[in-house]
Each structure stands twice: as C-alpha cells, then as structure tokens.
Amino acid sequence: MNGLEGRIGSRTLHESVYKRLREFILDGEITPGDRLDERQLSAILGVSRTPIRDAMGRLATEGLIDYRPHQGNFIRVLTLKEFDDLYVVRVELECLAVRLAAARVTPDFLDRLAGIVDDTERAVRENDLTALAHADQRMHRFIVESADNVALAASLDRIDTLIRLGRSLANRQPEIPDVTARQRRALLRAFQESDVDAATNAMREHIETVRRALAGALTVDRG
C-alpha cells in the first residue's frame, strides 16, 4: 500500500513540477534563449533533479525547450518567420472559433465573456501584465470552448503554446494594452448585438495588432 501511495505521490509531484516550470516559461519569467540550470531550478522549486529532468523532457516534446549537446537545455527562441507562420494560422482558426461560438450564444455566454473582458481591463488599469496575459488567454480559450469543436481546440492549443513564448513582448509595447482593451470590448459588443461579421473582424484586428507589436519587438530585440 505504501509503495502504491509513493508511486501516486511521485506522479503528482512530477506533474506539479512540469506545470510550474511550464508557467515560468510561458509567463516570460524565464527569457527565451536562457539556459535552464537543473540545480538552480531544483533549489527554487524545492525538489530533487529527477522531476526537473522529467519536466524538461516533456517541455522539449512540446517545442518549448531546445537541448544542445554538451551545453544543456535552453528556452526555445522562435524566429520572426516562425512567429509569423503561427499567427497566419492562428488568426484564421480564431475567426472560425468566433463564427462557431456566435451560433451558440446564450445569456450565460455573454455574462461570462463580459466578466473576462472586465478582468482584462482591470489588469490594464493596474498595469499588471501577467494578469492581463492570463485574462486574455481565458477570453480566447472561452470562445474556443464555446465553439465546441475538438479538432479546432487541439490545433489552437498547440499554436498558442508556442506563441506564448514571445507574446509577453507585445504587451510591453506602451500602447498595446489600451489598444487591445478597446478591441476586446468591440468583440464583446459584437457578440451582444449578434453581429457575426463584426465579431470576426474584431477578433482578426485584435490578433493582427498583437502580431505586428510582437514583430516590432522582435525586430528591435534581435536587430
């Protein structure tokens, strides 16, 4: 019995370490290109190096970590072309999600979407970029979930994971949080007015704004 409990405990620990390390990376707390030091991460998370290595293996499969022989594991650095390729696909899939979700709008959907949009605007007022990124992600995921298409959700999840490696750079552009706040409000209003074309256009404009900001940030950062 103790052995079984130990194995369950070990699996839970490994999953917890994986999730925490993943969020460190996707929230921008570890910068793309940085080397991941197993000993340092072990001390920060208060665990042995075994679950750290396991987590790194899983994150490498997701494309978030690059292993370099004789050097170690590094946070993946995507090129501007790679980000552009991801955004070209993402904008079409997100607009499809809007159209599918628009056919399933209920008062509860509108109330929940309005609450998430309020959360993003509160984060903008408080200049909390981490909270803004999380609330924005919730908005996109909520619309995708409401579209009720498993294939669409799986495709967007993979794309979004990689995009998050650089999206925080876009929110650091001074004008972007305010601009995207207005776009989210326009998206909500379009859903409320049952205007599918306006909702689709608002989502397209929102994603393209972030794509252009990210491209500008990467050009400056790597110029």
Buried (B, 14 or more C-beta within 10 A) or exposed (E): EEEEEEEEEEEEBBBBBBEBBBEBBBBBEBEBEEEBEBEEBBEEBEBEEBBBBBBBEBBBEEBBBBEEEEEBBBBBBBEBEBBBBBBEEBBEBBBBBBBBBBEEBEEEBEEBBBEBBBBBBEBBEEEBBEBBBBBBBBBBBBBBEBBEBEEBBEBBEEBBBBBBBBBBBBBEBEEBBEBBBBBBBBBBBBBEEEBBEBBBBBBBBBBEBBBBBBBBBBEEEEE
